[in-house]
C-alpha cells in the first residue's frame, strides 16, 4: 500500500508558519491584504473565492472583493486593476480567469496591467519570466508551488532525480518543470505528441501528472518505488454510486498498490493551493519592507 501524501498535513504546517509571519508584519504596522477581482457570477469562481477568503481569515490576512459586472468593458476593468496597483494597502491581487468572452481578445493586455509585485497567481508575463529565470519578479502559479510544497514537506529529495511531467500547460506543466529543474531534478515533459509516454513514465522516479484527463494514468505508466503527484481535478461520473465526484488523472485503485507514494484526489495538491495563495500575499507584504 502506497503512502498517501495528504495535503491537509502540508496545509496545517504552512498555516502555522503563515500566522506567525502575519503577526510579525502587523507588529511592524503592515496588515497583509488580498484583493479578489471577479467579473460576473461564475459558480467555480465564487466557490474558490469563498475558500480563499476563509483561509485568509484563518491566517489573519485581510480581503477585499472587487465585484464587477460580466459585461464590463476592457477600459473599465483595466481602470480597476490600476486602482489596486496604486493602493499601498493591497499587497496581492487575484483576478479570476478565464475572463468573459468579450474580453478574451484583450486578455494579455489586461493581465499585464497588474503590477508583478502584486501578481500572486502568475498572471503577468513578468511573473512567468521570474519562474523561468529563477528571479523574484512576481510569483509562480499557486498549483505548481503547491506541488513543490508537498514534495518539500514529505522530504522527497529532488536533486538528481528523474522526473516525468505529463502536461505542458502554462498553468501547471511548464512552470512545475522549471521549478523542479531549479531543485536540480532532471525533467522530461510529455504531452499529446509524445511517443511512448508509458515507457518514459515507468522509468521516472517521480511522476507529476497534469494532463487533465480522467483515468489517463493507469498501471501501465507506473512502477514500484515511484512518487506520483496527481495535480488534475476531473469529474468522474462513476464516483459515489453514480452521483459523480472529483478525481485525478490516476486510476487510483490500479496505481496506488504499485507506487511508493501518491497524492489523492481530492485531498492532495488542490487542498494546498489556497494556502500557497495566501503565502504569496504575505510574502508580497514582507517584500515591501525590503
C-alpha positions, 0 to 999 in steps of 0.5 A, spaced: 500 500 500 502 506 497 503 512 502 498 517 501 501 524 501 495 528 504 495 535 503 491 537 509 498 535 513 502 540 508 496 545 509 496 545 517 504 546 517 504 552 512 498 555 516 502 555 522 508 558 519 503 563 515 500 566 522 506 567 525 509 571 519 502 575 519 503 577 526 510 579 525 508 584 519 502 587 523 507 588 529 511 592 524 504 596 522 503 592 515 496 588 515 497 583 509 491 584 504 488 580 498 484 583 493 479 578 489 477 581 482 471 577 479 467 579 473 460 576 473 457 570 477 461 564 475 459 558 480 467 555 480 469 562 481 465 564 487 466 557 490 474 558 490 473 565 492 469 563 498 475 558 500 480 563 499 477 568 503 476 563 509 483 561 509 485 568 509 481 569 515 484 563 518 491 566 517 489 573 519 490 576 512 485 581 510 480 581 503 477 585 499 472 583 493 472 587 487 465 585 484 464 587 477 459 586 472 460 580 466 459 585 461 464 590 463 468 593 458 476 592 457 477 600 459 473 599 465 476 593 468 483 595 466 481 602 470 480 597 476 486 593 476 490 600 476 486 602 482 489 596 486 496 597 483 496 604 486 493 602 493 499 601 498 494 597 502 493 591 497 499 587 497 496 581 492 491 581 487 487 575 484 483 576 478 479 570 476 480 567 469 478 565 464 475 572 463 468 573 459 468 572 452 468 579 450 474 580 453 478 574 451 481 578 445 484 583 450 486 578 455 494 579 455 493 586 455 489 586 461 493 581 465 499 585 464 496 591 467 497 588 474 503 590 477 508 583 478 509 585 485 502 584 486 501 578 481 500 572 486 497 567 481 502 568 475 498 572 471 503 577 468 508 575 463 513 578 468 511 573 473 512 567 468 519 570 466 521 570 474 519 562 474 523 561 468 529 565 470 529 563 477 528 571 479 523 574 484 519 578 479 512 576 481 510 569 483 509 562 480 502 559 479 499 557 486 498 549 483 505 548 481 508 551 488 503 547 491 506 541 488 513 543 490 510 544 497 508 537 498 514 534 495 518 539 500 514 537 506 514 529 505 522 530 504 522 527 497 529 529 495 529 532 488 536 533 486 538 528 481 532 525 480 528 523 474 522 526 473 516 525 468 511 531 467 505 529 463 502 536 461 505 542 458 500 547 460 502 554 462 498 553 468 501 547 471 506 543 466 511 548 464 512 552 470 512 545 475 518 543 470 522 549 471 521 549 478 523 542 479 529 543 474 531 549 479 531 543 485 536 540 480 531 534 478 532 532 471 525 533 467 522 530 461 515 533 459 510 529 455 504 531 452 499 529 446 505 528 441 509 524 445 511 517 443 511 512 448 509 516 454 508 509 458 515 507 457 518 514 459 513 514 465 515 507 468 522 509 468 521 516 472 522 516 479 517 521 480 511 522 476 507 529 476 501 528 472 497 534 469 494 532 463 487 533 465 484 527 463 480 522 467 483 515 468 489 517 463 494 514 468 493 507 469 498 501 471 501 501 465 505 508 466 507 506 473 512 502 477 514 500 484 518 505 488 515 511 484 512 518 487 506 520 483 503 527 484 496 527 481 495 535 480 488 534 475 481 535 478 476 531 473 469 529 474 468 522 474 461 520 473 462 513 476 464 516 483 459 515 489 454 510 486 453 514 480 452 521 483 459 523 480 465 526 484 472 529 483 478 525 481 485 525 478 488 523 472 490 516 476 486 510 476 487 510 483 485 503 485 490 500 479 496 505 481 496 506 488 498 498 490 504 499 485 507 506 487 511 508 493 507 514 494 501 518 491 497 524 492 489 523 492 484 526 489 481 530 492 485 531 498 492 532 495 495 538 491 488 542 490 487 542 498 494 546 498 493 551 493 489 556 497 494 556 502 500 557 497 495 563 495 495 566 501 503 565 502 504 569 496 500 575 499 504 575 505 510 574 502 508 580 497 507 584 504 514 582 507 517 584 500 515 591 501 519 592 507 525 590 503 
